[in-house]
Amino acid sequence: MVSPERDTSTLFEHLPIGAYRVAVDGQILQVNAAFLRLHRCQDFAQLHRFLKERGFNTYVQPQRRKDFESEMRQHGKVTDFVSEVFRLSDGKPIWVREHAHALTDKVGKLLGFEGTIEDITRERKARSALRKSEAMLRNVMQTIPDQIWVKDLDGVYLTCNDAFAAALGIQVEDIIGTRDAHWVEESIAARFLLSDQWALQTGRTVTFEENNASQINPDEQLFEVHKTPMRDAQGKVIGVLGVSRNIQARK
């Protein structure tokens, strides 16, 4: 490894994410300040020392380095390469995203590589937490015995639970992407649409009872229905959430 020379490119030094240049044999020739911050190193000399202590391959899964090299040999670049690596200062695993490309001279001879590396640990944790939250919500929706469904502003079903699908005698995935008119006669579909619009226009939950004979309710059982406008993170209405409970026995 050689000492870094002062970079003449202000872009390289002032990138908000880590940037590096390495020789063909993998020796680091130059890094920017963001790269040092990512590994919590004070300077290049300390980075060099940590590398010697921890070994050249800093990937948590050693195979990832081979994957990186294979991509580089095949395409001359690596794009959106996500891996878990050891932070050099303390050995703590962090998730990073890399982009890199080969450096060649005028006749195409390989001189080395340069690329960027970005710490995406928080992003990965946030995505993982979101997936867990979504899975929990799906489980809750599926375990509730009431019929539950969600439609967009055009009346297209986005999702529903097993209880709703069971009322139609089909699978959940067969309902997604359809409209009421696909499952019930036109007059009943028009009533469903009218109650959807009622909830959207009032901007709050509306509650009513219905016992219209349909494919969903062939025995004309009495149901208590709640419909609520669905909003996105900015508060914009994006659809309608419906919950239907059989109250025939209670009545």
C-alpha positions in Angstrom: 0.0 0.0 0.0 1.3 3.5 -0.8 0.6 6.8 0.8 -2.1 8.8 -0.8 -1.2 11.8 -2.9 -3.3 14.9 -2.8 -6.2 14.6 -5.1 -6.5 17.2 -7.8 -10.3 16.5 -8.1 -12.4 18.5 -5.7 -15.3 16.3 -6.6 -13.5 13.2 -5.3 -12.7 14.8 -2.0 -16.0 16.5 -1.4 -18.3 13.7 -2.3 -20.8 13.2 0.6 -20.2 9.4 0.4 -17.0 7.4 0.6 -14.8 7.4 -2.5 -11.7 5.3 -3.2 -9.1 4.4 -5.8 -7.3 1.0 -5.7 -4.6 -0.7 -7.6 -5.1 -3.8 -9.7 -3.7 -5.9 -6.7 -6.3 -4.4 -4.4 -4.0 -1.9 -2.6 -5.8 1.3 -1.7 -4.2 4.2 -3.3 -6.5 7.0 -2.3 -9.6 7.6 -0.2 -11.7 10.7 0.6 -12.7 12.1 3.9 -16.1 10.5 3.8 -14.5 7.1 3.3 -12.4 7.7 6.5 -15.5 8.8 8.4 -17.4 5.6 7.3 -14.6 3.5 8.9 -14.1 6.0 11.7 -10.5 6.5 10.9 -8.6 9.7 11.7 -6.3 9.5 8.7 -5.0 7.3 5.9 -2.2 5.9 8.1 -4.7 4.7 10.6 -6.8 3.2 7.8 -3.7 1.4 6.6 -3.0 0.0 10.0 -6.6 -1.3 10.6 -6.5 -3.0 7.2 -3.3 -4.8 8.1 -4.8 -5.9 11.4 -8.1 -7.1 10.0 -6.9 -8.6 6.7 -7.6 -7.5 3.2 -11.1 -9.0 2.8 -13.4 -6.9 5.0 -16.6 -8.5 3.7 -18.6 -10.3 6.4 -19.3 -13.0 3.8 -15.9 -13.6 2.1 -17.6 -14.8 -1.1 -18.9 -11.2 -1.7 -15.4 -10.1 -2.6 -15.2 -12.8 -5.3 -18.6 -11.7 -6.5 -17.4 -8.1 -6.7 -14.3 -9.2 -8.7 -16.3 -11.4 -11.0 -18.7 -8.5 -11.8 -15.8 -6.2 -12.5 -14.1 -8.8 -14.8 -17.3 -9.4 -16.8 -18.6 -5.9 -17.1 -15.8 -3.5 -16.1 -18.0 -2.0 -13.5 -20.1 -2.9 -10.4 -23.5 -1.2 -9.8 -25.6 -1.1 -6.7 -23.5 -3.8 -5.0 -25.0 -4.2 -1.5 -23.0 -6.1 1.1 -22.2 -6.3 4.8 -18.7 -5.3 5.7 -16.6 -5.0 8.9 -16.0 -1.3 9.9 -12.3 -1.1 10.2 -12.0 0.9 13.4 -14.0 -1.5 15.6 -14.9 -4.5 13.5 -18.7 -3.8 13.8 -20.7 -5.1 10.8 -22.4 -2.4 8.7 -24.3 -2.5 5.4 -22.9 -0.7 2.4 -23.8 0.0 -1.2 -20.9 0.2 -3.7 -20.5 1.5 -7.3 -17.2 1.0 -9.0 -15.6 0.9 -12.5 -12.3 0.0 -14.0 -9.6 2.5 -14.8 -7.7 1.9 -18.1 -5.0 3.7 -20.1 -5.4 4.7 -23.7 -4.6 1.2 -25.0 -7.1 -0.4 -22.6 -4.6 -1.7 -20.1 -6.1 -2.1 -16.6 -4.6 0.4 -14.2 -7.0 -0.1 -11.2 -10.4 0.7 -10.0 -12.3 3.6 -8.4 -15.7 3.7 -6.8 -18.0 5.0 -4.1 -19.2 3.3 -0.9 -22.2 4.4 1.2 -23.3 3.3 4.6 -26.9 2.1 4.3 -27.2 0.4 7.7 -30.0 2.7 8.8 -31.8 2.2 5.5 -31.5 -1.6 5.9 -32.8 -1.5 9.4 -35.7 0.7 8.5 -36.7 -1.6 5.6 -36.4 -4.6 7.9 -38.6 -2.9 10.5 -41.1 -2.0 7.8 -41.3 -5.6 6.5 -41.9 -6.9 10.1 -44.6 -4.2 10.6 -46.3 -5.1 7.3 -46.1 -8.8 8.2 -47.6 -8.1 11.6 -50.4 -6.1 10.1 -51.2 -8.8 7.6 -51.3 -11.4 10.4 -53.6 -9.2 12.4 -55.9 -8.7 9.4 -56.0 -12.4 8.7 -56.8 -13.4 12.2 -59.7 -11.0 12.6 -62.9 -13.0 12.0 -64.7 -9.9 10.4 -64.5 -9.4 6.7 -61.9 -6.8 5.8 -61.0 -5.2 2.5 -59.2 -2.2 1.0 -60.1 -0.6 -2.3 -58.5 2.3 -4.2 -60.3 5.4 -5.3 -61.4 3.7 -8.5 -63.1 0.9 -6.6 -60.4 -1.7 -7.3 -59.6 -4.2 -4.6 -56.0 -3.8 -3.3 -56.2 -6.5 -0.6 -58.6 -8.3 1.7 -58.5 -10.9 4.4 -59.3 -14.6 4.3 -62.8 -14.1 5.8 -63.8 -11.8 3.0 -62.4 -14.2 0.3 -64.1 -17.1 2.0 -67.5 -15.4 1.7 -66.9 -15.5 -2.1 -65.5 -19.0 -2.0 -62.2 -17.9 -3.7 -58.6 -17.1 -2.7 -57.4 -13.6 -1.7 -55.1 -13.2 -4.7 -58.2 -13.8 -7.0 -59.9 -10.7 -5.6 -57.0 -8.3 -5.9 -57.3 -6.1 -9.0 -61.1 -6.7 -9.5 -64.1 -4.5 -8.8 -67.4 -5.3 -7.1 -69.2 -5.7 -10.4 -67.0 -8.7 -11.0 -68.6 -10.5 -8.0 -72.1 -9.2 -7.6 -74.9 -8.0 -9.8 -74.7 -4.4 -11.1 -77.4 -3.0 -8.8 -75.6 -4.3 -5.7 -72.2 -3.1 -7.0 -73.8 0.4 -7.4 -74.9 0.3 -3.7 -71.4 -0.7 -2.6 -69.9 2.2 -4.7 -72.4 4.7 -3.2 -71.4 3.8 0.3 -67.7 4.1 -0.6 -68.3 7.6 -1.9 -70.2 8.4 1.2 -67.2 7.6 3.3 -64.9 9.5 1.0 -67.1 12.6 0.9 -67.6 12.8 4.7 -63.8 12.2 5.2 -64.6 9.9 8.2 -65.8 6.5 9.2 -69.4 5.8 8.2 -71.4 2.9 9.7 -74.5 1.2 8.5 -76.3 -2.1 8.3 -77.1 -4.0 5.2 -78.7 -7.4 4.3 -78.8 -7.2 0.5 -78.9 -10.6 -1.1 -75.7 -11.1 -3.1 -73.0 -13.7 -3.9 -71.3 -12.4 -0.7 -74.4 -12.7 1.3 -76.8 -15.3 -0.3 -78.8 -15.9 2.9 -79.5 -12.2 3.4 -77.8 -12.1 6.8 -77.6 -8.8 8.6 -74.2 -7.2 8.5 -72.8 -4.1 10.3 -70.5 -2.3 7.9 -67.8 0.3 8.6 -66.1 2.2 5.8 -63.2 4.5 6.4 -61.1 6.8 4.1 -57.5 5.5 3.8 -54.8 8.2 3.7 -51.1 8.1 2.9 -48.3 9.6 5.0 -49.1 13.1 3.7 -52.8 12.8 4.6 -54.0 12.4 1.0 -57.0 10.1 0.6 -55.9 7.0 -1.4 -58.8 4.6 -0.9 -61.4 3.0 1.4 -61.0 0.5 4.2 -64.1 -1.7 4.8 -65.0 -3.9 7.7 -68.1 -6.0 7.8 -69.4 -8.0 10.8 -72.3 -10.5 10.8 -74.7 -9.3 13.5 -77.6 -11.6 12.6 -77.3 -13.6 15.8 -77.0 -10.4 17.9 -80.1 -8.9 16.4 
